[in-house]
Amino acid sequence: MGTRLSMASWAAERAPLGLPTLPLSNGLHIPLLGLGTSHQGGYSHDAVVYALQKCGIRHIDTAKRYGCESLLQKAIKESDVKREDLWITTKLWHTDYGYENTKQACLESCKRLGVQYLDLYLVHWPDAQVPGKSNREIRAETWRAMEDLYEKGICRSIGVSNFLINHLEQLKEDCKITPHVNQVEYHPFQRPQELVDYCRSRNIVFEGYCPLAKGEALTHPNIIQLAKKYGKTPAQICIRWSIQNGIVTIPKSTKIERIRENCEHCTRRTLLLLTLIGDKMVKSPPSALKI
């Protein structure tokens, strides 16, 4: 078991080189690796500050639903990382869907985060369950508000989460701006390749959450075997596999030592040197992992 890191030990460490990015259709670049948060014990002030100060993380993913936007404001301020160097993503919860509600919810998220703009704002789920209106009608109404927020510069990019092909097709018919990002669960046990291919065909960047399959991947015998073979941890195997498949990857952890582990092999130099492990897993991930 590794030595537990404390905030007092940070001074001896150095932040790595800048992490690689992927271009969005509007010309912005989103960092390939981010730090996720959640509402189920998924937030740690110390861990966020550590990720920003010592790991070079510049991409933070959160949501109104998670209840930690205001906490993130404090962590970002303590990190002393400049706002312009950060990529901040948050999400619109379904109770705020609708044209006016969406705009108001975005401004409230900005206030809680202590920012003037968002780098990426996502519609959290495709279903709304608003009485008297279909989900498609609510999605279209909500997306028109997202387009307005984008055009006003409050959101530098806009996207969706958990949307399937039929939801994206409907948005294409009903609205003007194609989502810049679609964030969906993605890990060795869940590879929605048809959806990934569809998104890429429309210049929608695919972003994957739960890259460790909520911890299940860490104990899978084949992943453990690969980790031993290549001198990596199971988490590093899964994160590397996801990133080298071209997926923006946002693992979450509240443990400083896990965040360091997740980041230490993901510098630009390391990722550009596609090793045997990367070549094998990208070319034939199902057979490579035998899952």
C-alpha positions in Angstrom: 0.0 0.0 0.0 1.4 3.4 -1.0 2.5 6.1 1.4 -0.3 8.5 2.1 0.4 12.1 0.9 -0.4 15.1 3.0 -0.7 18.8 2.1 2.6 19.4 4.1 4.5 17.3 1.6 3.4 19.1 -1.5 6.3 21.6 -1.5 8.8 18.9 -2.6 6.8 18.0 -5.7 6.6 19.7 -9.1 3.7 20.0 -11.5 4.2 18.1 -14.7 4.3 19.5 -18.2 1.0 20.7 -19.7 -1.5 17.9 -20.4 -2.6 17.4 -24.0 -5.8 18.7 -25.4 -8.4 18.0 -28.1 -9.8 20.6 -30.4 -13.6 21.4 -30.3 -15.5 22.3 -33.5 -15.4 26.0 -32.4 -11.6 26.1 -32.2 -11.2 25.8 -28.4 -9.1 23.1 -26.9 -10.4 20.9 -24.0 -7.8 19.1 -21.8 -7.8 15.4 -22.4 -7.6 14.6 -18.7 -9.7 16.2 -16.1 -10.8 15.8 -12.4 -14.3 14.7 -11.9 -16.5 15.4 -8.8 -19.8 13.9 -7.7 -22.5 14.2 -5.0 -21.8 10.8 -3.4 -18.7 11.5 -1.3 -17.0 12.7 -4.5 -15.5 16.0 -3.3 -12.3 16.8 -1.3 -11.0 20.3 -1.0 -7.4 19.2 -0.4 -7.6 16.8 -3.4 -8.7 19.5 -5.8 -6.1 22.0 -4.6 -3.4 19.3 -4.9 -4.6 18.3 -8.5 -4.4 22.0 -9.6 -1.1 22.9 -7.8 0.9 19.7 -8.1 -0.5 17.6 -10.9 -1.0 20.2 -13.6 -4.7 19.5 -13.8 -6.5 22.3 -15.4 -9.8 20.7 -16.3 -12.4 20.4 -13.5 -15.8 18.7 -14.1 -18.8 19.3 -11.8 -22.5 19.9 -11.8 -25.2 21.7 -9.9 -26.5 18.2 -8.9 -23.3 17.5 -7.1 -23.7 20.4 -4.7 -20.0 21.3 -4.7 -19.8 24.3 -7.1 -19.3 26.8 -4.2 -16.7 24.5 -2.6 -14.8 24.5 -5.9 -14.7 28.3 -5.8 -12.7 28.1 -2.6 -10.4 25.4 -3.8 -9.6 27.2 -7.1 -9.0 30.4 -5.2 -6.6 28.7 -2.8 -4.7 27.0 -5.7 -3.7 30.4 -7.2 -4.3 29.0 -10.7 -5.4 31.8 -13.0 -9.0 31.6 -14.3 -7.8 31.8 -17.9 -5.7 28.7 -17.4 -8.6 26.6 -16.2 -11.2 24.6 -18.1 -14.4 24.5 -15.9 -17.3 22.3 -16.8 -20.6 22.2 -15.0 -24.0 20.8 -15.9 -27.7 21.9 -16.0 -29.9 19.7 -13.9 -33.2 18.5 -15.3 -35.3 20.5 -12.8 -34.0 23.7 -14.4 -34.8 22.7 -18.0 -36.8 25.2 -20.2 -35.7 28.4 -21.8 -35.7 30.9 -18.9 -34.9 28.4 -16.2 -31.8 27.3 -18.1 -30.4 30.8 -18.4 -31.0 31.6 -14.8 -29.5 28.3 -13.7 -26.3 29.0 -15.7 -25.9 32.4 -14.0 -26.4 30.8 -10.6 -23.8 28.2 -11.3 -21.4 30.9 -12.4 -22.0 32.7 -9.1 -21.4 29.6 -7.0 -18.2 28.9 -8.9 -17.1 32.5 -8.6 -16.6 32.9 -12.4 -17.8 35.2 -15.1 -18.1 32.5 -17.7 -18.0 28.7 -18.1 -15.7 26.8 -20.5 -18.3 24.1 -21.0 -22.0 23.9 -19.9 -23.7 20.6 -20.4 -27.4 19.5 -20.4 -27.1 16.7 -17.8 -29.7 14.2 -19.1 -31.9 13.9 -22.2 -35.1 13.3 -20.2 -37.0 16.1 -18.4 -40.4 14.8 -17.5 -42.2 18.1 -17.7 -46.0 17.8 -17.5 -47.7 18.8 -20.8 -44.6 18.8 -22.9 -42.6 16.0 -24.6 -39.0 15.4 -23.8 -38.1 16.5 -27.3 -39.9 19.8 -26.9 -38.2 20.5 -23.6 -34.8 19.5 -25.0 -35.2 21.9 -27.9 -36.4 24.7 -25.7 -33.5 24.2 -23.3 -31.0 23.9 -26.1 -32.1 27.3 -27.5 -31.3 28.8 -24.2 -27.9 27.1 -24.3 -27.3 28.6 -27.7 -28.1 32.1 -26.4 -25.7 31.6 -23.5 -23.0 30.5 -26.0 -23.6 33.4 -28.3 -23.4 35.9 -25.4 -20.1 34.4 -24.3 -21.3 33.2 -20.9 -20.6 29.7 -22.0 -17.5 29.3 -24.2 -18.8 26.0 -25.4 -22.0 24.0 -24.9 -22.8 20.3 -24.9 -24.8 17.4 -23.6 -24.4 14.4 -21.3 -25.9 10.9 -21.6 -27.4 11.7 -25.0 -27.9 8.9 -27.5 -27.9 9.1 -31.3 -31.6 9.7 -31.5 -31.4 12.6 -29.0 -28.6 14.2 -31.0 -30.5 13.7 -34.3 -33.5 15.5 -32.8 -31.4 18.4 -31.7 -29.9 18.6 -35.2 -33.4 19.0 -36.6 -34.7 21.4 -33.9 -31.8 23.7 -33.2 -28.9 25.6 -34.8 -25.7 24.8 -33.0 -24.3 21.3 -32.8 -23.2 20.3 -29.3 -19.5 20.7 -28.9 -19.3 17.7 -26.5 -21.2 14.7 -25.5 -20.3 13.3 -22.0 -21.2 9.6 -21.6 -20.1 6.7 -19.4 -17.0 5.1 -21.0 -14.7 2.3 -19.7 -13.5 -1.2 -20.6 -16.9 -2.7 -19.7 -18.9 -0.1 -21.6 -17.7 1.0 -25.0 -20.5 2.6 -27.0 -18.5 2.6 -30.2 -21.5 3.4 -32.5 -22.2 6.5 -30.4 -18.5 7.5 -30.4 -18.3 7.1 -34.2 -21.5 9.1 -34.7 -20.2 12.0 -32.5 -16.9 12.1 -34.3 -18.7 12.1 -37.7 -20.4 15.3 -36.5 -17.3 16.9 -34.9 -18.7 16.3 -31.4 -16.0 15.6 -28.9 -16.7 12.4 -26.9 -16.0 12.7 -23.2 -16.1 9.7 -20.9 -16.9 9.6 -17.2 -16.5 6.7 -14.8 -13.3 5.4 -16.6 -12.7 3.0 -13.7 -16.2 1.6 -13.9 -16.9 2.9 -10.4 -14.0 0.8 -9.1 -15.0 -2.5 -10.8 -12.2 -2.3 -13.3 -9.6 -2.1 -10.5 -10.3 -5.7 -9.4 -10.8 -7.3 -12.8 -8.2 -10.1 -13.2 -7.3 -9.2 -16.8 -6.7 -5.6 -16.0 -4.7 -6.5 -13.0 -2.6 -8.8 -15.2 -2.0 -6.0 -17.7 -1.0 -3.7 -14.9 1.6 -6.1 -13.6 2.9 -6.8 -17.1 3.5 -3.1 -17.8 4.4 -2.0 -14.4 1.4 0.3 -14.0 -1.6 0.3 -11.7 -5.1 -0.9 -12.9 -6.3 2.7 -12.7 -3.5 3.9 -15.0 -4.2 1.1 -17.5 -7.9 2.2 -17.7 -7.2 5.9 -18.0 -4.4 5.4 -20.5 -6.7 3.1 -22.6 -9.5 5.7 -22.6 -7.3 8.6 -23.5 -5.5 6.8 -26.2 -8.8 6.0 -27.7 -9.2 9.7 -28.1 -11.7 10.1 -25.3 -11.6 13.1 -22.9 -11.3 11.3 -19.6 -12.4 12.6 -16.2 -11.6 10.2 -13.4 -12.7 11.3 -9.9 -11.0 10.7 -6.6 -10.9 12.3 -3.2 -7.6 10.8 -2.3 -4.4 12.8 -3.1 -2.3 9.7 -3.7 -4.9 8.4 -6.3 -4.9 11.7 -8.1 -1.2 11.7 -8.3 -1.3 8.1 -9.6 -3.9 9.0 -12.2 -1.9 12.0 -13.5 1.7 11.0 -13.3 1.8 9.1 -16.6 -0.4 11.5 -18.6 2.0 14.3 -19.5 2.0 15.4 -23.1 5.4 13.8 -23.7 4.3 10.5 -22.3 1.0 10.3 -24.1 2.6 11.1 -27.5 5.1 8.2 -27.1 2.6 5.5 -27.9 4.0 2.5 -26.2 3.3 -1.2 -26.8 0.5 -1.1 -24.2 -1.2 1.8 -26.0 -0.8 0.3 -29.4 -2.2 -3.0 -28.4 -5.2 -1.7 -26.4 -6.2 0.9 -29.0 -6.0 -1.4 -32.0 -8.0 -4.2 -30.4 -9.3 -3.2 -27.0 -11.8 -6.1 -26.6 -9.3 -8.8 -27.2 -6.6 -7.0 -25.4 -8.6 -6.8 -22.2 -10.6 -10.0 -22.8 -13.6 -8.7 -21.0 
